Structure formats: structure tokens, C-alpha cells
Amino acid sequence: SSSLTEAKEFVKRLRRQTDLCNMAKTVRALLNNNSTVTVLRSGLHAIFNEKSLDVTKDLFQETFRNPKKRQKNIQLKCLKNFISSLTSSTDIRDLLSCLSSDLQTFVIKPSKSKEAFKEQASDFMLKWNLLLSNVGKILTINRTDSFG
């Protein structure tokens, strides 16, 4: 049964790796298309300018918690940094480096202990997934040209 469990975990990791490779190929092809990147950037900027993400921002406000622990919308900062580094013919490694740098700055370095890191990392991932889901939904509904 131990071997079966290890085999299942290996298959999961392999699928995840395959999914990441396929996603990287798709993103790399899109980044080489200047018009696609321009339309995507304009759609993303429009989302921020129209304040379409206000509902999402409200969810990030943790008024019920201790104000000292309140996060300052680090997910929005990361997304804005990502958008600013998004240009045509940008290498996917540069985009990943941008995200990695933001994670170092906002999640990893501020953590004082292993438990604090786990809590902050899981909180970041939950809110990051929520933010990206809302961005995708807004692009799909309101800006179909940007969703290329």
C-alpha cells in the first residue's frame, strides 16, 4: 500500500509538471504576438481604471482581524507588478522572476517563523486565486477581446 501511495503522488506531480509545461508553451506563444499582448494589457489596465475589482478589494480588507496583521493588498501589488512587466516578446522567465521577487518581498521575508510562513503563504494563495478568478471572469464577460 505504501508503494501505491507513492505511485499516486508521482502521477499527480507528473500531471502537474505536464500542465505547467503546456501552460508555458501557450504563454510563450502569446507573448510573441505583439497585438495579443497589447490588447491583454489594455484590458487589464481597464479593469483597474474602471474599478471592476472593488468587490475583490473589499474581500481583502480584514477589518475583523487585528489591524497590525492586516495585509495591504499584496496580491493587487503583485498583479500590478506582473502587468507592468508584461510586454510583447517578454520571456516567460522574466515574468516568473517578477512574481518570485514579489513573493520573496511580500510573503517569504516578512515571515518570522515556519508557522507564520505557512499561514501567510496559504492566505496569499487563497486571495491570489480569488483575484485571478475575478480578473478572468471580468475579462471573459466585459472584455472578450482581451481574453484572446
DSSP file with accessible surface (Angstrom, degrees, kcal/mol):
  #  RESIDUE AA STRUCTURE BP1 BP2  ACC     N-H-->O    O-->H-N    N-H-->O    O-->H-N    TCO  KAPPA ALPHA  PHI   PSI    X-CA   Y-CA   Z-CA
    1    1 A S     >        0   0  134      0, 0.0     4,-2.1     0, 0.0     5,-0.2   0.000 360.0 360.0 360.0 -30.2    0.0    0.0    0.0
    2    2 A S  H  >  +     0   0   73      2,-0.2     4,-2.3     1,-0.2     5,-0.2   0.912 360.0  48.7 -64.6 -42.0    3.0    2.3    0.6
    3    3 A S  H  > S+     0   0   94      2,-0.2     4,-2.5     1,-0.2    -1,-0.2   0.884 109.3  52.9 -65.2 -38.4    4.2    1.8   -3.0
    4    4 A L  H  > S+     0   0  104      2,-0.2     4,-2.4     1,-0.2    -2,-0.2   0.921 109.4  48.6 -63.6 -43.0    0.7    2.5   -4.3
    5    5 A T  H  X S+     0   0   82     -4,-2.1     4,-2.2     1,-0.2    -2,-0.2   0.923 112.7  48.0 -62.6 -44.7    0.5    5.8   -2.4
    6    6 A E  H  X S+     0   0  127     -4,-2.3     4,-2.4     1,-0.2    -1,-0.2   0.896 110.9  51.5 -63.7 -39.5    3.9    6.8   -3.7
    7    7 A A  H  X S+     0   0   51     -4,-2.5     4,-2.4     2,-0.2    -2,-0.2   0.915 109.1  50.3 -64.4 -41.6    2.9    5.9   -7.2
    8    8 A K  H  X S+     0   0  123     -4,-2.4     4,-2.3     1,-0.2    -2,-0.2   0.913 111.0  48.9 -62.8 -42.5   -0.2    8.0   -6.9
    9    9 A E  H  X S+     0   0   69     -4,-2.2     4,-2.4     2,-0.2    -1,-0.2   0.902 110.2  51.8 -63.1 -40.9    1.8   11.0   -5.7
   10   10 A F  H  X S+     0   0  125     -4,-2.4     4,-2.5     1,-0.2    -2,-0.2   0.926 109.1  49.9 -62.0 -42.8    4.3   10.6   -8.5
   11   11 A V  H  X S+     0   0   58     -4,-2.4     4,-2.7     1,-0.2     5,-0.2   0.919 109.9  51.3 -62.8 -42.7    1.5   10.6  -11.1
   12   12 A K  H  X S+     0   0  111     -4,-2.3     4,-2.4     1,-0.2    -1,-0.2   0.929 112.0  46.3 -59.7 -46.8    0.0   13.7   -9.5
   13   13 A R  H  X S+     0   0  151     -4,-2.4     4,-2.5     2,-0.2    -1,-0.2   0.896 111.9  51.3 -63.6 -40.3    3.4   15.5   -9.7
   14   14 A L  H  X S+     0   0   90     -4,-2.5     4,-2.6     2,-0.2    -2,-0.2   0.922 110.7  48.1 -64.2 -42.5    3.9   14.3  -13.3
   15   15 A R  H  X S+     0   0  161     -4,-2.7     4,-2.8     2,-0.2    -2,-0.2   0.915 111.7  50.1 -62.7 -43.3    0.5   15.6  -14.3
   16   16 A R  H  X S+     0   0  136     -4,-2.4     4,-2.5    -5,-0.2    -2,-0.2   0.923 111.2  48.8 -61.3 -42.9    1.1   19.0  -12.6
   17   17 A Q  H  X S+     0   0  113     -4,-2.5     4,-2.4     2,-0.2    -2,-0.2   0.923 111.8  49.2 -63.3 -42.6    4.5   19.2  -14.4
   18   18 A T  H  X S+     0   0   67     -4,-2.6     4,-2.6     2,-0.2     5,-0.2   0.924 110.8  50.2 -63.0 -43.7    2.9   18.4  -17.8
   19   19 A D  H  X S+     0   0  103     -4,-2.8     4,-2.5     1,-0.2    -2,-0.2   0.918 111.2  48.9 -60.8 -42.8    0.2   21.0  -17.1
   20   20 A L  H  X S+     0   0   88     -4,-2.5     4,-2.6     2,-0.2    -2,-0.2   0.907 110.9  50.1 -64.7 -39.5    2.8   23.6  -16.3
   21   21 A C  H  X S+     0   0   57     -4,-2.4     4,-2.2     2,-0.2    -2,-0.2   0.924 112.0  47.3 -64.5 -44.2    4.8   22.8  -19.4
   22   22 A N  H  X S+     0   0   77     -4,-2.6     4,-2.1     2,-0.2    -2,-0.2   0.906 112.5  49.8 -63.9 -40.8    1.7   23.1  -21.6
   23   23 A M  H  X S+     0   0  107     -4,-2.5     4,-2.9    -5,-0.2     5,-0.2   0.917 109.4  51.7 -64.7 -41.1    0.8   26.4  -20.0
   24   24 A A  H  X S+     0   0   28     -4,-2.6     4,-2.8     1,-0.2    -2,-0.2   0.911 108.9  50.8 -62.9 -40.1    4.3   27.7  -20.5
   25   25 A K  H  X S+     0   0  136     -4,-2.2     4,-2.0     2,-0.2    -1,-0.2   0.922 112.5  46.6 -62.1 -44.0    4.2   26.8  -24.2
   26   26 A T  H  X S+     0   0   84     -4,-2.1     4,-2.2     2,-0.2    -2,-0.2   0.938 114.4  46.4 -64.0 -47.0    0.9   28.6  -24.6
   27   27 A V  H  X S+     0   0   46     -4,-2.9     4,-2.7     1,-0.2     5,-0.2   0.912 110.0  54.0 -63.7 -41.4    2.0   31.7  -22.7
   28   28 A R  H  X S+     0   0   99     -4,-2.8     4,-1.1    -5,-0.2    -1,-0.2   0.923 109.4  48.3 -60.0 -42.2    5.3   31.8  -24.7
   29   29 A A  H  < S+     0   0   64     -4,-2.0     3,-0.4     1,-0.2     4,-0.3   0.912 112.8  48.2 -65.4 -41.0    3.4   31.7  -28.0
   30   30 A L  H >< S+     0   0   77     -4,-2.2     3,-1.4     1,-0.2     7,-0.3   0.884 106.6  56.4 -66.3 -38.7    1.0   34.5  -26.8
   31   31 A L  H 3< S+     0   0    8     -4,-2.7    58,-3.4     1,-0.3    59,-0.3   0.764 101.6  57.8 -66.3 -23.4    3.9   36.7  -25.6
   32   32 A N  T 3< S+     0   0  112     -4,-1.1     2,-0.8    -3,-0.4    -1,-0.3   0.549  89.4  83.4 -82.7  -6.2    5.4   36.6  -29.0
   33   33 A N    <>  -     0   0   72     -3,-1.4     4,-2.1    -4,-0.3     5,-0.2  -0.850  64.2-165.0-101.5 105.2    2.3   38.1  -30.5
   34   34 A N  H  > S+     0   0   93     -2,-0.8     4,-2.4     1,-0.2     5,-0.2   0.888  86.1  49.9 -58.8 -43.5    2.5   41.9  -30.1
   35   35 A S  H  > S+     0   0   75      1,-0.2     4,-2.4     2,-0.2    -1,-0.2   0.906 109.7  51.2 -67.6 -37.3   -1.1   42.6  -30.8
   36   36 A T  H  > S+     0   0   38      2,-0.2     4,-2.5     1,-0.2    -1,-0.2   0.933 111.9  46.6 -63.7 -44.5   -2.4   39.9  -28.3
   37   37 A V  H  X S+     0   0    5     -4,-2.1     4,-2.9    -7,-0.3     5,-0.2   0.919 112.1  51.0 -65.2 -41.0   -0.1   41.3  -25.5
   38   38 A T  H  X S+     0   0   79     -4,-2.4     4,-2.4    -5,-0.2    -2,-0.2   0.932 112.4  45.4 -62.8 -44.9   -1.2   44.9  -26.3
   39   39 A V  H  X S+     0   0   49     -4,-2.4     4,-2.4     2,-0.2    -1,-0.2   0.918 113.5  50.1 -66.0 -41.1   -4.9   44.0  -26.1
   40   40 A L  H  X S+     0   0   51     -4,-2.5     4,-2.6    -5,-0.2     5,-0.2   0.942 111.3  48.3 -63.0 -46.5   -4.4   42.0  -23.0
   41   41 A R  H  X S+     0   0   67     -4,-2.9     4,-2.8     1,-0.2     5,-0.2   0.921 111.5  49.8 -60.7 -43.0   -2.6   44.8  -21.2
   42   42 A S  H  X S+     0   0   66     -4,-2.4     4,-2.3    -5,-0.2    -1,-0.2   0.907 111.4  49.3 -65.2 -38.1   -5.2   47.3  -22.2
   43   43 A G  H  X S+     0   0    0     -4,-2.4     4,-1.8     2,-0.2    -2,-0.2   0.920 112.5  47.3 -64.9 -42.2   -8.0   45.0  -20.9
   44   44 A L  H  X S+     0   0   14     -4,-2.6     4,-1.6     2,-0.2    -2,-0.2   0.913 112.4  49.0 -66.6 -41.3   -6.1   44.6  -17.6
   45   45 A H  H  X S+     0   0   74     -4,-2.8     4,-2.7     1,-0.2    -1,-0.2   0.897 108.6  54.6 -63.9 -38.3   -5.5   48.3  -17.3
   46   46 A A  H  X S+     0   0   15     -4,-2.3     4,-2.9    -5,-0.2     6,-0.3   0.881 102.4  57.1 -63.1 -37.5   -9.2   48.9  -18.0
   47   47 A I  H  <>S+     0   0    1     -4,-1.8     5,-2.1     1,-0.2     6,-0.6   0.927 111.8  41.8 -59.0 -43.9  -10.2   46.6  -15.2
   48   48 A F  H ><5S+     0   0   27     -4,-1.6     3,-0.7     3,-0.2    -2,-0.2   0.905 115.4  49.5 -70.4 -40.7   -8.2   48.7  -12.7
   49   49 A N  H 3<5S+     0   0  127     -4,-2.7    -2,-0.2     1,-0.2    -1,-0.2   0.856 112.2  47.3 -67.1 -36.5   -9.3   52.0  -14.2
   50   50 A E  T 3<5S-     0   0   93     -4,-2.9    -1,-0.2    -5,-0.2    -2,-0.2   0.508 107.3-127.9 -80.4  -5.0  -13.0   51.0  -14.1
   51   51 A K  T X 5 +     0   0  122     -3,-0.7     3,-1.4    -4,-0.3     4,-0.2   0.851  55.8 152.6  58.4  36.2  -12.5   49.8  -10.6
   52   52 A S  T 3 < +     0   0   36     -5,-2.1     3,-0.4     1,-0.3     4,-0.2   0.701  66.3  59.3 -66.3 -20.2  -14.1   46.5  -11.6
   53   53 A L  T 3>  +     0   0    2     -6,-0.6     4,-2.7     1,-0.2    -1,-0.3   0.285  69.5 107.6 -94.6  12.7  -12.1   44.8   -8.8
   54   54 A D  H <> S+     0   0   64     -3,-1.4     4,-2.2     1,-0.2    -1,-0.2   0.880  78.4  53.2 -58.4 -37.8  -13.6   46.8   -6.0
   55   55 A V  H  > S+     0   0  103     -3,-0.4     4,-1.5     2,-0.2    -1,-0.2   0.935 110.6  47.4 -62.9 -42.2  -15.6   43.8   -4.8
   56   56 A T  H  > S+     0   0    3     -4,-0.2     4,-1.1     1,-0.2     3,-0.3   0.918 109.3  53.4 -65.0 -41.5  -12.4   41.8   -4.7
   57   57 A K  H >X S+     0   0   51     -4,-2.7     4,-0.8     1,-0.2     3,-0.6   0.900 105.0  55.4 -59.8 -39.9  -10.6   44.6   -2.8
   58   58 A D  H >< S+     0   0  113     -4,-2.2     3,-0.7     1,-0.3    -1,-0.2   0.863 103.2  55.1 -62.1 -35.5  -13.4   44.6   -0.2
   59   59 A L  H 3< S+     0   0  102     -4,-1.5    -1,-0.3    -3,-0.3    -2,-0.2   0.785 103.7  56.1 -67.5 -25.6  -12.8   40.9    0.4
   60   60 A F  H << S+     0   0    3     -4,-1.1     2,-0.6    -3,-0.6    11,-0.3   0.666  82.5  97.9 -80.7 -17.3   -9.2   41.6    1.1
   61   61 A Q    <<  -     0   0   73     -4,-0.8     2,-0.9    -3,-0.7     3,-0.2  -0.635  59.0-164.3 -74.7 117.4   -9.9   44.1    3.9
   62   62 A E    >   +     0   0    7     -2,-0.6     3,-1.5     9,-0.3    -1,-0.1  -0.532  27.4 154.0-104.0  66.5   -9.6   42.2    7.1
   63   63 A T  T 3   +     0   0  105     -2,-0.9    -1,-0.2     1,-0.3     7,-0.0   0.732  68.7  62.5 -68.3 -20.3  -11.4   44.6    9.4
   64   64 A F  T 3  S+     0   0  165     -3,-0.2    -1,-0.3     2,-0.1     2,-0.2   0.584  97.6  71.4 -82.2  -7.9  -12.3   41.8   11.7
   65   65 A R  S <  S-     0   0   91     -3,-1.5     5,-0.1     1,-0.1    -3,-0.0  -0.531 103.9 -71.5-100.3 174.3   -8.7   41.0   12.5
   66   66 A N    >>  -     0   0   85     -2,-0.2     3,-1.7     1,-0.1     4,-0.5  -0.416  42.2-132.8 -62.6 127.8   -6.0   42.8   14.4
   67   67 A P  G >4 S+     0   0   89      0, 0.0     3,-0.9     0, 0.0    -1,-0.1   0.798 104.5  63.2 -58.7 -26.2   -5.0   45.9   12.4
   68   68 A K  G 34 S+     0   0  192      1,-0.2    -2,-0.1     3,-0.0    -3,-0.0   0.800 105.8  45.1 -67.7 -27.9   -1.3   45.0   12.9
   69   69 A K  G <4 S+     0   0  130     -3,-1.7    -1,-0.2    -7,-0.1     2,-0.1   0.464  84.2 125.1 -92.6  -2.6   -1.8   41.8   11.0
   70   70 A R    <<  -     0   0   92     -3,-0.9     2,-0.2    -4,-0.5    -9,-0.1  -0.350  57.5-133.7 -64.3 130.6   -3.8   43.4    8.2
   71   71 A Q        -     0   0   24    -11,-0.3     2,-0.5    -2,-0.1    -9,-0.3  -0.545   8.0-133.9 -80.7 152.9   -2.4   42.7    4.7
   72   72 A K        -     0   0  162     -2,-0.2     5,-0.2   -11,-0.1    -1,-0.1  -0.414  56.5 -82.2-107.9  56.9   -2.1   45.6    2.4
   73   73 A N     >  +     0   0   31     -2,-0.5     4,-1.9   -13,-0.2     3,-0.3   0.896  65.4 168.1  49.7  49.8   -3.5   44.0   -0.8
   74   74 A I  H  > S+     0   0   12      1,-0.2     4,-2.6     2,-0.2     5,-0.2   0.829  72.1  60.7 -64.9 -26.6   -0.2   42.4   -1.7
   75   75 A Q  H  > S+     0   0    1      2,-0.2     4,-2.5     1,-0.2    -1,-0.2   0.914 104.8  47.6 -65.9 -41.6   -2.0   40.3   -4.3
   76   76 A L  H  > S+     0   0    8     -3,-0.3     4,-2.7     2,-0.2    -1,-0.2   0.900 111.4  51.3 -65.4 -38.8   -3.0   43.5   -6.1
   77   77 A K  H  X S+     0   0   86     -4,-1.9     4,-2.6     2,-0.2    -2,-0.2   0.929 110.9  48.3 -61.9 -44.4    0.5   44.8   -5.9
   78   78 A C  H  X S+     0   0    2     -4,-2.6     4,-2.4     2,-0.2    -2,-0.2   0.913 112.2  48.8 -62.4 -42.7    1.8   41.6   -7.3
   79   79 A L  H  X S+     0   0    9     -4,-2.5     4,-2.7     2,-0.2    -2,-0.2   0.925 111.7  48.8 -64.6 -42.4   -0.7   41.7  -10.2
   80   80 A K  H  X S+     0   0  106     -4,-2.7     4,-2.4     1,-0.2    -2,-0.2   0.914 112.0  48.9 -64.6 -40.3    0.2   45.3  -11.0
   81   81 A N  H  X S+     0   0   60     -4,-2.6     4,-1.5     2,-0.2    -1,-0.2   0.906 111.4  50.6 -63.0 -40.8    3.9   44.5  -11.0
   82   82 A F  H  X S+     0   0   51     -4,-2.4     4,-0.7    -5,-0.2     3,-0.2   0.937 111.0  48.1 -62.1 -45.2    3.2   41.5  -13.3
   83   83 A I  H >< S+     0   0    3     -4,-2.7     3,-0.9     1,-0.2    -2,-0.2   0.903 108.8  53.9 -64.2 -40.0    1.2   43.7  -15.7
   84   84 A S  H 3< S+     0   0   77     -4,-2.4    -1,-0.2     1,-0.3    -2,-0.2   0.821 110.6  46.3 -66.9 -28.0    3.9   46.3  -15.8
   85   85 A S  H 3< S+     0   0   37     -4,-1.5     2,-0.8    -3,-0.2    -1,-0.3   0.544  89.6 103.1 -89.2  -3.8    6.5   43.7  -16.7
   86   86 A L    <<  +     0   0    7     -3,-0.9     2,-0.3    -4,-0.7    -4,-0.0  -0.683  45.1 143.0 -83.8 107.5    4.2   42.2  -19.4
   87   87 A T    >   -     0   0   69     -2,-0.8     3,-1.7   -46,-0.0     2,-0.1  -0.916  58.1 -78.3-135.0 166.3    5.3   43.4  -22.8
   88   88 A S  T 3  S+     0   0   36     -2,-0.3   -56,-0.2     1,-0.3     3,-0.1  -0.397 117.8  17.2 -66.6 146.3    5.5   41.8  -26.2
   89   89 A S  T 3  S+     0   0   93    -58,-3.4     2,-0.3     1,-0.3    -1,-0.3   0.649  87.0 151.3  61.6  20.9    8.4   39.4  -26.6
   90   90 A T    <   -     0   0   15     -3,-1.7    -1,-0.3   -59,-0.3     2,-0.2  -0.632  49.6-119.2 -72.6 135.7    8.9   39.3  -22.8
   91   91 A D    >>  -     0   0   43     -2,-0.3     4,-1.4     1,-0.1     3,-0.9  -0.552  12.1-128.4 -76.8 141.8   10.4   36.0  -21.9
   92   92 A I  H 3> S+     0   0   20      1,-0.3     4,-2.5    -2,-0.2     5,-0.2   0.844 109.1  63.0 -60.0 -29.8    8.2   33.9  -19.6
   93   93 A R  H 3> S+     0   0  165      1,-0.2     4,-2.3     2,-0.2    -1,-0.3   0.877 100.1  53.1 -64.4 -33.5   11.2   33.5  -17.3
   94   94 A D  H <> S+     0   0   99     -3,-0.9     4,-2.0     2,-0.2    -1,-0.2   0.900 109.1  48.4 -67.1 -39.7   11.2   37.3  -16.7
   95   95 A L  H  X S+     0   0    4     -4,-1.4     4,-2.2     2,-0.2    -2,-0.2   0.918 112.7  47.8 -65.8 -42.4    7.5   37.2  -15.7
   96   96 A L  H  X S+     0   0  103     -4,-2.5     4,-2.7     1,-0.2    -2,-0.2   0.885 109.9  53.4 -66.2 -35.4    8.2   34.3  -13.3
   97   97 A S  H  X S+     0   0   74     -4,-2.3     4,-2.6    -5,-0.2    -1,-0.2   0.897 106.9  52.3 -64.7 -39.3   11.1   36.2  -11.9
   98   98 A C  H  X S+     0   0   24     -4,-2.0     4,-2.2     2,-0.2    -2,-0.2   0.943 112.5  44.5 -61.0 -47.8    8.9   39.2  -11.2
   99   99 A L  H  X S+     0   0   40     -4,-2.2     4,-2.5     1,-0.2    -2,-0.2   0.911 112.6  52.0 -64.1 -40.4    6.4   37.0   -9.4
  100  100 A S  H  X S+     0   0   67     -4,-2.7     4,-2.4     1,-0.2    -2,-0.2   0.917 108.9  50.2 -63.0 -42.4    9.2   35.2   -7.5
  101  101 A S  H  X S+     0   0   63     -4,-2.6     4,-2.5     1,-0.2    -1,-0.2   0.914 110.8  49.2 -62.2 -43.3   10.7   38.6   -6.4
  102  102 A D  H  X S+     0   0   14     -4,-2.2     4,-3.1     2,-0.2     5,-0.4   0.901 109.9  51.4 -64.1 -40.1    7.3   39.8   -5.2
  103  103 A L  H  X>S+     0   0   61     -4,-2.5     5,-2.5     2,-0.2     4,-2.3   0.911 110.1  49.8 -63.6 -40.3    6.7   36.6   -3.2
  104  104 A Q  I  <>S+     0   0   79     -4,-2.4     5,-2.5     3,-0.2    -2,-0.2   0.944 116.7  41.8 -60.0 -46.6   10.1   37.0   -1.6
  105  105 A T  I  <5S+     0   0   71     -4,-2.5    -2,-0.2    -5,-0.2    -1,-0.2   0.910 127.0  27.6 -69.3 -44.0    9.3   40.6   -0.7
  106  106 A F  I  <5S+     0   0   44     -4,-3.1    -3,-0.2    -5,-0.2    -2,-0.2   0.694 133.8  17.2 -98.2 -22.1    5.7   40.2    0.5
  107  107 A V  I  X5S+     0   0    5     -4,-2.3     4,-0.6    -5,-0.4    -3,-0.2   0.765 122.6  39.0-118.2 -51.6    5.4   36.6    1.8
  108  108 A I  I >4<S+     0   0   72     -5,-2.5     3,-0.9     1,-0.2    -4,-0.2   0.966 115.3  44.8 -75.4 -52.6    8.7   34.9    2.5
  109  109 A K  T 34<S+     0   0  155     -5,-2.5    -1,-0.2    -6,-0.3    -4,-0.1   0.887 109.8  54.1 -63.2 -40.4   10.8   37.6    4.1
  110  110 A P  T 34 S+     0   0   53      0, 0.0     2,-0.3     0, 0.0    -1,-0.2   0.692  84.6 104.6 -69.3 -13.5    8.2   39.0    6.4
  111  111 A S    <<  -     0   0   22     -3,-0.9     3,-0.1    -4,-0.6    -4,-0.0  -0.508  50.4-170.5 -73.1 129.6    7.5   35.6    7.9
  112  112 A K        +     0   0  192     -2,-0.3     2,-0.3     1,-0.1    -1,-0.1   0.729  67.0  11.2 -91.7 -25.6    9.1   35.2   11.4
  113  113 A S  S  > S-     0   0   55      1,-0.1     4,-2.5     0, 0.0     5,-0.2  -0.903  81.1 -98.5-145.5 172.9    8.6   31.5   11.8
  114  114 A K  H  > S+     0   0  143     -2,-0.3     4,-2.5     1,-0.2     5,-0.2   0.909 123.5  48.9 -62.5 -41.0    7.6   28.4   10.0
  115  115 A E  H  > S+     0   0  133      2,-0.2     4,-2.4     1,-0.2    -1,-0.2   0.904 111.1  49.4 -66.2 -42.3    4.0   28.6   11.3
  116  116 A A  H  > S+     0   0   32      2,-0.2     4,-2.9     1,-0.2     5,-0.2   0.901 110.9  51.1 -63.9 -38.4    3.8   32.3   10.3
  117  117 A F  H  X S+     0   0   81     -4,-2.5     4,-3.2     2,-0.2     5,-0.3   0.938 109.6  49.2 -63.9 -45.7    5.1   31.4    6.8
  118  118 A K  H  X S+     0   0  126     -4,-2.5     4,-2.4     1,-0.2     5,-0.2   0.923 114.1  46.0 -59.5 -44.3    2.5   28.7    6.4
  119  119 A E  H  X S+     0   0   95     -4,-2.4     4,-2.3     2,-0.2    -2,-0.2   0.939 116.4  44.0 -64.9 -46.1   -0.3   31.0    7.5
  120  120 A Q  H  X S+     0   0   46     -4,-2.9     4,-2.6     1,-0.2    -2,-0.2   0.904 114.5  49.6 -68.2 -39.2    0.9   33.9    5.3
  121  121 A A  H  X S+     0   0   24     -4,-3.2     4,-2.6    -5,-0.2    -1,-0.2   0.924 112.8  46.0 -66.3 -43.3    1.5   31.7    2.3
  122  122 A S  H  X S+     0   0   75     -4,-2.4     4,-2.4    -5,-0.3    -1,-0.2   0.905 113.4  50.1 -68.2 -36.5   -1.9   29.9    2.4
  123  123 A D  H  X S+     0   0   24     -4,-2.3     4,-2.3    -5,-0.2     5,-0.2   0.927 111.6  48.8 -64.4 -42.9   -3.6   33.3    2.9
  124  124 A F  H  X S+     0   0   10     -4,-2.6     4,-2.9     1,-0.2     5,-0.2   0.941 111.9  48.2 -61.3 -47.5   -1.7   34.7   -0.1
  125  125 A M  H  X S+     0   0   93     -4,-2.6     4,-2.6     2,-0.2     5,-0.2   0.903 110.8  50.8 -63.1 -41.3   -2.6   31.7   -2.3
  126  126 A L  H  X S+     0   0  124     -4,-2.4     4,-2.0     1,-0.2    -1,-0.2   0.956 116.6  39.8 -60.6 -49.1   -6.3   31.8   -1.3
  127  127 A K  H  X S+     0   0   17     -4,-2.3     4,-2.7     2,-0.2    -2,-0.2   0.850 113.6  54.7 -72.1 -32.9   -6.5   35.5   -2.1
  128  128 A W  H  X S+     0   0   35     -4,-2.9     4,-2.7    -5,-0.2     5,-0.2   0.933 110.0  47.1 -64.4 -45.2   -4.3   35.3   -5.3
  129  129 A N  H  X S+     0   0   87     -4,-2.6     4,-2.3    -5,-0.2    -2,-0.2   0.909 112.8  49.4 -63.0 -40.9   -6.6   32.5   -6.7
  130  130 A L  H  X S+     0   0   60     -4,-2.0     4,-2.4    -5,-0.2    -2,-0.2   0.937 112.1  48.3 -62.7 -45.8   -9.7   34.6   -5.8
  131  131 A L  H  X S+     0   0    0     -4,-2.7     4,-2.7     1,-0.2    -2,-0.2   0.942 113.1  46.3 -61.0 -48.5   -8.2   37.7   -7.5
  132  132 A L  H  X S+     0   0   67     -4,-2.7     4,-2.7     1,-0.2    -1,-0.2   0.876 111.1  53.2 -65.8 -35.1   -7.2   35.8  -10.7
  133  133 A S  H  X S+     0   0   78     -4,-2.3     4,-2.4    -5,-0.2    -1,-0.2   0.927 111.4  45.8 -63.1 -44.1  -10.6   34.1  -10.8
  134  134 A N  H  X S+     0   0   26     -4,-2.4     4,-2.7     2,-0.2    -2,-0.2   0.896 112.2  50.5 -67.3 -39.2  -12.3   37.5  -10.7
  135  135 A V  H  X S+     0   0   10     -4,-2.7     4,-2.8     2,-0.2     5,-0.2   0.943 112.2  48.0 -61.9 -46.3   -9.9   39.0  -13.3
  136  136 A G  H  X S+     0   0   18     -4,-2.7     4,-2.5     1,-0.2    -2,-0.2   0.913 112.4  48.9 -60.7 -41.1  -10.6   36.1  -15.6
  137  137 A K  H  X S+     0   0  120     -4,-2.4     4,-2.6     2,-0.2     5,-0.3   0.940 112.5  47.4 -65.2 -44.1  -14.4   36.4  -15.1
  138  138 A I  H  X>S+     0   0   22     -4,-2.7     4,-2.8     1,-0.2     5,-0.8   0.920 113.6  47.8 -64.7 -43.1  -14.3   40.2  -15.7
  139  139 A L  H  X5S+     0   0    7     -4,-2.8     4,-1.1    -5,-0.2     8,-0.3   0.909 113.3  48.8 -62.8 -40.8  -12.2   39.7  -18.8
  140  140 A T  H  <5S+     0   0   69     -4,-2.5    -2,-0.2    -5,-0.2    -1,-0.2   0.919 121.6  32.9 -65.8 -43.1  -14.5   37.0  -20.1
  141  141 A I  H  <5S+     0   0  115     -4,-2.6     3,-0.3    -5,-0.2    -2,-0.2   0.935 134.1  21.3 -80.9 -48.0  -17.7   38.9  -19.5
  142  142 A N  H  <5S+     0   0   99     -4,-2.8    -3,-0.2    -5,-0.3    -2,-0.1   0.676 130.4  33.1 -98.7 -23.1  -16.7   42.5  -20.2
  143  143 A R    >X< +     0   0   59     -4,-1.1     3,-1.1    -5,-0.8     4,-0.8  -0.439  57.6 158.7-136.8  62.9  -13.6   42.3  -22.3
  144  144 A T  G >4 S+     0   0  103     -3,-0.3     3,-0.6     1,-0.3     4,-0.3   0.824  76.0  60.6 -60.5 -30.3  -13.7   39.3  -24.5
  145  145 A D  G >4 S+     0   0  102      1,-0.2     3,-0.9     2,-0.2    -1,-0.3   0.861 103.8  51.3 -65.6 -30.7  -11.2   40.8  -26.9
  146  146 A S  G <4 S+     0   0    6     -3,-1.1    -1,-0.2    -7,-0.2    -2,-0.2   0.692  98.8  64.4 -77.6 -19.2   -8.6   40.9  -24.1
  147  147 A F  G <<        0   0  113     -4,-0.8    -1,-0.2    -3,-0.6    -2,-0.2   0.503 360.0 360.0 -87.3  -1.3   -9.1   37.3  -23.2
  148  148 A G    <         0   0   90     -3,-0.9    -1,-0.1    -4,-0.3    -3,-0.1   0.587 360.0 360.0  17.6 360.0   -7.8   36.2  -26.6
